[in-house]
Amino acid sequence: MKNHVRAITAIIRKDLIGLAPLIAIAFVAFFAVPLIASLDLENIGGDAGFWVFLQNNIYWLGFFLSMILVISAFQQDPADSLNHD
């Protein structure tokens, strides 16, 4: 039983290390989405149309990053990889 726990721990550690950059980007994006959506960016300056577009579509960024993270986690360990880990 102890060997199984070590193998599972090694797999989880490998997955977390391999997905760390994507997890960090998703973490930042998930906290940036509510900030950007609630800010009054039109008064900052620049192209007002861009800021309106960004505020309206920033939720899609969080959605797609979460989908990429889930797909990456599934692709990280296919079912037959349990034999060689």
Residue pairs with C-beta under 8 A, 6 or more apart in sequence:
7 85
10 85
11 77
11 82
11 85
14 85
15 73
15 76
15 77
16 23
18 76
19 69
19 72
19 73
19 76
22 65
22 68
22 69
22 72
23 69
25 65
26 62
26 65
26 66
26 68
26 69
29 61
29 62
29 65
30 62
30 65
30 66
32 58
33 58
33 59
33 61
33 62
36 54
36 55
36 58
37 55
37 58
37 59
39 55
41 51
41 54
41 55
42 48
42 51
42 52
44 51
77 85
